[in-house]
Amino acid sequence: MKTVVLDVRSRAQVIAESKATLRSHKPDKYAHVHFETPELLWKVLTEKRWALLKAIAGKGPLTFREAADMVDRDVKGVHTDLTALIKAGIVDRTQDGVLFRYQTIKVEYELKATA
């Protein structure tokens, strides 16, 4: 999979969709990282973290310093941001640094009017 979808889904929706995928015996077309609320999604995907993801997308394993150099930022700040992305399940930690295995990022959520 070269695409990851960052979306907003309740835990119940994620479980129901996972069961449906298992029953269909067809793998999902994309990898998914789910957030329970739009607020949580945007708390994790700050402007600097989004720029970082764009810079490291499809680049293979990188050290924290290499990632920092790619976005022209200090290593400490990039380390903090990458750690948050690792905790959210978006970026993988490697022995020497990080790996963002995707080349394409999709963000999906709906905003519905309240009653």
N, C-alpha and C positions, 0 to 999 in steps of 0.2 A: 504494500500500500504506500502510495506516495502522497496521499492527501489525508489530512486530519481535519475533522469537523469539531469545532468548539461550539457546544450548544447548551441551551437552557432547558432542562428537563427535571421533573420531580423524580424522586427515588422510585415512586410507583410506576411512572412512565418508563424509566430505564429498565426496570425489572420486566414489565410487560413486553417491551420491545425486544429485550434479550431472549425471553421465552419464545416469542414469535420467530425470531431469527433461528433459534435452535430447532424449532419444529419444522422450519422450512428446509433445513439441511443445506442452505445456501449461505455462504459467508457474506458478511456485510461488505459493501463496496469500499467503504472508508473506515479508517480508525476514528474513534470518537473519544472526546473528553467532555464529560457532562458537568454542568454547574447547576445548582438548585435554584439560583435566582440570577437575574440580570445584574444585580448589584454585586454579587460575588464574582461573576465573570469580569466585570469592569474593574473590580478591586484587584484582581489578579493581573489582568491585561492593561497595565498602565501604559502610557505613551512610550516610555523608555523600554519597557519589556516588549512591546509590540515591535519597536524598531530593532531590538535585539533579535527577536524571532525572525524578522525579515532578513537580517544580515546573516544569520547562521543556517537558514533553511537550505537543506540539501548539501551542506558543506562537509558532512561526515564528522568524525570525532574531533573535538577541539579542546584545548586547554582553556582555562578561565582567562588567561592572559591573551591568547589568540582571539577569543571572543571580544574581550575589551578593546583590543586594537582594531577590530573590525568596525566598531561603533564609536571609536575615538573617545572612550571613557576610561575612568580609573578602574583598576581591577577590583577594588573593594566593593564599589557600587554594582558592578556587573556580577560579582560573586553573589551579592545579596539578591539581585534580581533573578539570576539563574537558579538559586536555591529555592526561591518562591515558585518558579516555573517547574522545578523538579517536584516539589511538594504537591503541586496541582496536577501532576501526572502528564504534563505537556512535553517536558524535556527529560531525557534519561541521563543519569549520572554514570560516568565510565570510570575506569581505574585512574585515568589521567585528567579527567575533566568532564565534559558533557557531550551529548549527542542529541541533536534534533533531527530525527530520521526522515522528516517529511519535506517535500518540495513545495507543497501547496497547503494553505491554511484557509479553511472556510469557517465563518462565524455565522451561526444561525440562532435567531430567537424571534419571538413574536411579541409585539406590544399590542395589547387589546384594551379597548376602552372599558372602564369600570362601569358597573351598572349604577 
